[in-house]
């Protein structure tokens, strides 16, 4: 069940990456209905439900992430910086989805700064990739390509060649 849920969640995320926000929302609604139909409501079910809800309900997700950012910001350790960085990365994505591009770009820059300090290259790459998606959605052709190229650099640094190559294909104008 967990593997099929993970695959379903990834399919929704792929719709988001393709900037199909309405399709992604419909997908997460379907995923939520499937979860509600399950009879076993154990901690693993709660975790799956939370993951689906966070992708579906941007207002509640924003409040949740702002609270997480506040909590992680008060932890003076590498884990605190990473937690705050990931909270900011996700907030930046929400801001972009809800049309607050300026706030998204600033939040993603702050996320990159926090994640860079901890050498969390996947997080830095994801922040660049999220920013590229936002810029592409608003038609900023040159800057989305620059941002995506930055993401490629950090995915390569982390040893994620498959992901980096997929993004390179987008940069060359090939459908991947």
ABEGO torsion letter per residue (X at the ends): XAAAAAAAAAAAAAAAAAGBAAAAAAAAAAAAAAAAABABBBAAAAAAAAAAAAAABAAAAAAAAAAAAAAAAABBBAAAAAAAAAAAAAAAAAAAAAGBAAAAAAAAAAAAAAAAAAGBAAAAAAAAAAAAAAAAAAGBAAAAAAAAAAAAAAAAAAGBAAAAAAAAAAAAGBBX
